[in-house]
């Protein structure tokens, strides 16, 4: 499919091939900073939006039509796998995700289902609708949450600032943690392969909370499972992007899982990371999203500064070091994308 796309910049960069400019997409690009998103969100719950293919497609297409980005990303949530496994998931305004039945004991773990892919069919259906709408203009990125990040939500029962319960489990009951992680990993493999079969052009694995882990714990409780997942994907012609908040620290380990792209947070010099990685691994990133609050002159300067640093480097996808915040001005996001698209190596 990549050969027939009208704009395959993102895929070429992901394969570390030469591009005339960096491709651009942004994490959380179809989200709360757009009034058009709220026009949809005010009619439906977040999970209804995720589970209704036509609505998920509507939201996915917002940044395609309004921003002109080089890659669309499926509108969904990393926690849909945990819900399919038996998590009682809800989203509360101003609070975020909650699981009414946290997983904290062996009995809780045993209740988690791995035979649950049928419950995620709505995602495959959404992908098919989105690809019809995209009509081969740009690639569609599918995604899933990485096992450690999913574990942290299941154990804490919600978002957490310190991951105290999670770390207590890793330290006191590592066998229980590994049993949960393996179940999540097996479901994630099946889920991502379902997305690939449905027609996505690329995959991103989000390990949003890996930065909570020490170096040794990252190896044991995160990297081990991410490597397992990536090794089992039907990834012919499908580049795999690995993201974690903490990639500035963990990038050398992440590379051992053999992703095609490592998405880097804003705490590192992107060129230094790229040069330390194997030549066939591209990098994605790494503008601090807070720059998008700044004056347009500053936005331009910061983006061009990054581009000059990366000039002459194959395998570079422009993105943020994390997701767009909901109160960033839409015009600033649009301007940033225009700056990227005007640039030429």
N, C-alpha and C positions, 0 to 999 in steps of 0.2 A: 504493500500500500504506500510505503514511503516514496516510491518512485513516481507515483501519480499525484502527489500533493502539489497544489499550486505554490505553496510556501513551505519548503522543507528545511528552512534555516535551523530550526531547533533540533531536528533529527541529525542534520549534518554536524552541528556543534557537539551534540551528544556522542556521536561516533568519532569525535576528535578530528573531524575533517575541516578544511579551510572554509571560512564564511566571509562574505564581503563586509559584514558588520555583526556585532553580537546579537543573537536573537533575544527577545524579551518576553517574559511572562512574570507574574507576581503571585506569590502565595497569598491566599485569601482574596484573589482578584475579583471574584464574584461575590461581593459581600456587603457589609453594613455601611460602607462609606458611600454607597450609591443610593440615591432616592428611589431609583427604579427597583432596587432590591426590596426596599421597605414597602413599596406598593404591592409587592407579592407577599412579603412576610406578614403584613398586617391582615392578610386574608386567611393564612394557614399557619399551623404550628410548624416548628422547624422539622420535626420528623415527618410530618405530612409532605413537606416540600421535598425531602430526601426520597420518600417512598412513592411519590407520584411521578412517573417517568416524564410526562409532559412538563410538569412544573420544574423538575430538576433540569430538564433541557432548557427551559426558559431562563433559569438563573445562570446556567453554564454559559449561555450565549450572550449575556449582558456585556461582559468585557470584550467579547469578540466584536460585537456590533458597536459598542460605545467607545472602546479604547484602541481597537485595532492591534491587539497583541499577536505574537507569533505562535502561541500555543494556548489551547483551551484546556482547562482542568475540570474534570467531572465534578459537579456539585453533589457532595455527599458529606459524610463525617467519618472520622477514623473509628468511632465507637459503634458503628453498625455491626461489625463482626461480634463484638461483645454482647450486643443485644440479641443477635441471632443465636448465640450460644446459650442464652437464657438470662441475660442481664435485664433487670427491670429498669429501663432507661427513660429518663425524662430530661427536658431542658427547661430551666427556669430563667426567666428574664432577669438579667443582672447578676445571676448566680452561676449559670453554666450547667454542664451536665451533672446528673445525679443518678446513682444506682440505688434503688430502694432495697436491694438484696446483695450487699457487698460479699465478696468471696474472701473468707478469712480462716476457714477450717478445711480439713480434708473432705468432710461431707459436702461443703460448699463447692469445692473443686470437682468432686465426683459428679455433681449435678450439672456441671457445664457440658453442654452437648458439642460434639465435634461433627455430628452428622446433621449439619444445619444449613448447607449451602442453598437448599431450595428456598429458605427464608430470605435470601439475598437476591433472588431472581429480579426484583425490581431494579437493581443496579444494572444488570445486563440489559434489561429492557430500556433503561434510560440511555445507556451507551448507544444503543441502536438508533434511538430517536435523535440523539445529539449528532451522531455521524451523518444522518440524513440531512440535518439542518446545516452542518458544517460544509457538506458537499465538497469534501476534499480541499477546502481552502487552506486549513492549517491542521497540525496534528492535535489529537486529543490525548491528554495525560490521564491515566487512571491512577488510583492510589489505595493504600491501606495504612493503618497504624501498625507500628512495629510492636512485637510482643511485650517488651518491657513497659512501654508507654500504656498499652492496654491493661497490663497487669496493675499498674499504679492506679488507674481509675477504678478497676474492679475491687482492689483491696481498700483503697481510701473511701470509696463510695462517692467520690466527687473530685473536683480539682483540689490540689494541695500545694501549700507553700513550702513545706519541709519534707514531705513524703515519709513521715515518721513511721506510720503503720507498715508501709511498704518495706522500708529498710529493716524494721524489726523482723518482718517475715524473712527477708534475705539472710539476716544474721542468725536468727533463732530456728527458723524452719526452712532451710534452703531446699530440702527435698520437695516440700509443698510448693514453693515458688517455682521450681523447675517443672513440676507436674502441670501447673497452670500455664507456664510459658510454652511448654511443648504443645499443649492443646491449642493455644492461641496460634502458635506457629503453623500447625497443621491446617487449621481453618484458613489462615491467611494465604497459604500456598494455594489452596483450592479456590479461594476468593479471587486472588489476583489472576490465576490462570483462567477463571471464568471471565474476568474483564478482558483479558487478551483474546479469548475466543469470541467475545462479543464485539471486538473491533477497536480497542484502544491502540494508540500508536506508540505509547511510552508508559512507563510505570514509575511512580515515586513511592518510596517507603518512608513514612514519617515516624521518626523516633523522637518525638517532641520533648520528652523529659529525660533523655539520656544524660544530660548535664548534671542531674542529681546524683549520679553514680561516681564512685571512686574509679581509678584506673583499673584495678583488679576486678571490681564488681562489674564494670562495663564489659570486660572480656567475658565474664562468666554468665551474666544475666541479660546482656543485650546483644553483643556482637555474635556470640555463639548462635543465637536464634536468627538474627538477621542474615548471617552467612548461610544457614540452613535454608531459609526461605528463598534467597536469591539463587541458590544452587538448584532449586527445584522448579524454577519458573520456565515456562515455554517461551524463552526470550529471543528466539530467532527473529531478527529484524525489529526487536522491541528493546530500545535502550532502557536501562534500569537506573533511576536516580536514587541515591541514598541520602537522606537528610536527617541530621539531628542537631538540636541546639546543644552545642558542645563539639561540633565538628572541627572547630579550630584546634581542639585538643586531641580529638579521637581520629582525625582523618587518616593517619598512617594505619590504624587498626581497621577502620572502615574499608580501606583499600583491599585488605586481605579477603573480604567477602566478594571481591571482583564485581562491583557495580560498574556501570559505564560512566557514571557521573557522580561526583560528591558535591552536595549542596552545602555551602560554607556559611557559617554565621559571620557577623560583622566584627568579631573580636580578633581576626587574623588578617595578615596581608595575603591577599588572594594569590598573587604571583608566587610568594614563598611556598604556599600550600601546593600550588600546581607543580612547581619544580621539584617538590619532595615526593610527589606521587609517581607511580608508573606512567609512562608516556601515553598509554592508551586510555587513561582515566581523565575525563573532562571535569571541569569545575563549574559550579553554578553559584551565583551570588553577586556580591555580598554587601550591598548597600544597607547601611543602618536605616530601617524604615522611618525612624524619627526625622531623618533628613527631609522627608516628604512634607513635614510641617513647615519647613523653612521657606524663605523667599525663593522665587523661581530662579533668580541669579545664582543662589547658593546650590539649588538642586542641580542646575546645569554644571556648575563648577565641580561638584562632588562626583557626578556621573562621569564627566570627561576626565577627571583626575584618575578614576578607576580604569577608564578605557585606555588612557595613555600608559598606565602601569601594565596593562594586559596586551598592549599593541604587539602584533607579531606572534601571538600565542594562539595556536589552534586548540579548539575544545574549551570554549568559554560561552556560557549562557548567562545573560544578565538577569538577576533577580534580586530580591531583598534577602537580608540575613535571617528574616523571619517574616511573619505575615503582616499585611496592611492592618493598621489600627482603624477602628470604626469611625473615628472623628477626623481622619486625615481628609483634607479638602479634595473632592473629586478632580477639580481643575489641576491641582498639583500632580496627581497621579497621571492624568492625561498628558500634562506637559512633560513629565519625566519620560514617558513612552515616546513622545515626539522627539525628544533630545536623542534617545537611543536610536530611533529609526532614521534620523538625519545623519548619523555618524557613519563614516567610512574609514576602513583601515588604510 
